[in-house]
Amino acid sequence: MSLAFFGLTPEAAPLVRQNLFNQIHEIVFHGQGGYTWTDVYEMPIWLRRYTFRKLQDYYKEKNEDSEKQQAEIKRQTSKHS
């Protein structure tokens, strides 16, 4: 039986690492050149999480706006048909 320092067990470590690298990738990719991999990797955790959430919110809102526009276009084209 191994002791877990701050709750991170050898079984959970790969998942935590994968989540970290996924988050870094998403920030670098969707940040559109505003961040390098090293910048994000070296960010304080609180700032990386904040940045990730802000990007999520931005793209979610952008997607919702796009869906609204598409629905409006469909409504207008079906009205004129």
DRENLUMFI-19609 format. One record per residue (C-alpha): residue in one letter; x, y, z. Coordinates in steps of 0.02 Angstrom, whole numbers, plus 32768, in hexadecimal, padded with zeros to 4 digits. Example, Ala and Ser with C-alpha at 12.3 -4.5 7.8 and 13.67 -1.06 7.14 Angstrom:
2
A82677F1F8186 S82AC7FCB8165 
end
This chain:
81
M800080008000 S804880A87FCD L801F814C801F A7FD781D67FB2 F802282817FC9 F7F9382FE7FBB G7F2382767F75 L7F8282577ED2 T7F94819C7EC0 P7FFC813F7E3E E7F5781067DF1 A7F1481B87DE1 A7FB782087DA6 P7FA581D97CED L7EF582217CE6 V7F2C82C27D3C R7FBF82D17CC3 Q7F4E82B37C2D N7ED383387C6A L7F6283B37C82 F7FA483987BD2 N7EF583A07B88 Q7ED884467BDF I7F80848A7BA2 H7F5984537AF1 E7EAD84A47AF3 I7EF2854A7B31 V7F81854C7AB3 F7F1485147A20 H7E79857E7A43 G7EE086117A83 Q7F06863079CA G7FBF865179E0 G7FAF86B37A81 Y8003862E7AEB T809685BA7AD6 W809A850C7B21 T812285427B9A D80C185DD7BD0 V802885757BFB Y808C84E97C4C E80E485647CBE M804685C77CE9 P800B85C07D9D I7F8085407DAA W7EFD85C27DD8 L7F28862B7D3E R7F2985957CC8 R7E7E855F7D09 Y7E3B86107CF9 T7E7D861F7C46 F7E3585757C19 R7D8985A57C5E K7D8A864C7C04 L7DB385F67B5F Q7D2985767B7E D7CAC86017BA1 Y7CE286627B06 Y7CD285CF7A8F K7C3085947ADE E7BE386407AC6 K7C28864A7A15 N7BDB85A179EC E7B3385D37A36 D7B33867379CF S7B5B86117932 E7ACE85967955 K7A548627796F Q7A89867578C9 Q7A7485CF786E A79C785B678BB E799686667886 I79D2864777D4 K797185A477CD R78D685FB780F Q78E58686778E T7904861076FC S7872859E772C K78038637773A H782C866B7687 S781885BD763D 
end
